[in-house]
Amino acid sequence: MLRRRPTSLLLLAVLAAGGVASAPAQARATSAQVFVLHGLPGVVADVVVDGRTRKTHVSQGSVVGPIAVTAGRHTVSLVAKGRPAIAGTVDVDGGGSVDVVAHLPAALGGSPLLTAFPNDLSPVGRGKVRLAVAHTAQVPPADIRIDGAALLTNVANSEVLSVDVPQRVYSVDIVATGTTSPSFFGPVELSVSAGTLTRVFALGSPADGTMDVLVHRLPLTQQGAAVPSSVQTGDGGQVAALLAAARG
């Protein structure tokens, strides 16, 4: 019995060490982040998640978060003057990140919407940015254009376009499907930074002059080789030296 005791203690120590080592991985698997984006014109509200007030007196264009939550279903609401301006539920995967946007519907007079947009935080190429433009305004199906080209057509309210592009300044606008003008939104000059998820949400309504844009940026890992600053084409001067020697 006495001989076995050290072995038992060693086994317990190994198991305990294994449990401690796996704790961070388990935490990552069960935790997640929620951002609440306020896109309702003229509404000042408190942001409430799972019955807990996270921030008070929030107005259109604000981003509240990150709010740490467990994986699973959660309730999100904007409460104005003691009653919910909008409320709903969102499902979040373990280790995930979600933008929850309170915004107007496409139709005039319709009830506000609460739409969840999962954040794609996977790596991007070196010098690239993930640009995601969402139609969350009170306008009919539209074309989302970048630098004048309709990259996604007939986009309905609550839909999004996502592309990985080089870092620079882009012109973004939203027009009625199949047209080039008038513009429901923009064009706006958008400067994007490499190594980010840059989310652009068109908010409000052109009918009452409340159209606006909300930009939310999240960091991303960059992968791959950096863009070279110069290209080595050989040892300069050697050919010239040989030709000079041949002439001599």
Secondary structure as GFF3:
##gff-version 3
##sequence-region A 1 248
A	DSSP	alpha_helix	4	30	.	.	.	ID=ss1
A	DSSP	beta_strand	31	38	.	.	.	ID=ss2
A	DSSP	beta_strand	45	49	.	.	.	ID=ss3
A	DSSP	beta_strand	52	58	.	.	.	ID=ss4
A	DSSP	beta_strand	63	70	.	.	.	ID=ss5
A	DSSP	beta_strand	72	80	.	.	.	ID=ss6
A	DSSP	beta_strand	83	92	.	.	.	ID=ss7
A	DSSP	beta_strand	97	103	.	.	.	ID=ss8
A	DSSP	beta_strand	113	118	.	.	.	ID=ss9
A	DSSP	beta_strand	124	125	.	.	.	ID=ss10
A	DSSP	beta_strand	128	135	.	.	.	ID=ss11
A	DSSP	beta_strand	142	146	.	.	.	ID=ss12
A	DSSP	beta_strand	149	155	.	.	.	ID=ss13
A	DSSP	beta_strand	160	166	.	.	.	ID=ss14
A	DSSP	beta_strand	169	176	.	.	.	ID=ss15
A	DSSP	beta_strand	183	191	.	.	.	ID=ss16
A	DSSP	beta_strand	196	203	.	.	.	ID=ss17
A	DSSP	three_ten_helix	206	208	.	.	.	ID=ss18
A	DSSP	beta_strand	212	219	.	.	.	ID=ss19
A	DSSP	beta_strand	222	223	.	.	.	ID=ss20
A	DSSP	alpha_helix	238	247	.	.	.	ID=ss21
###
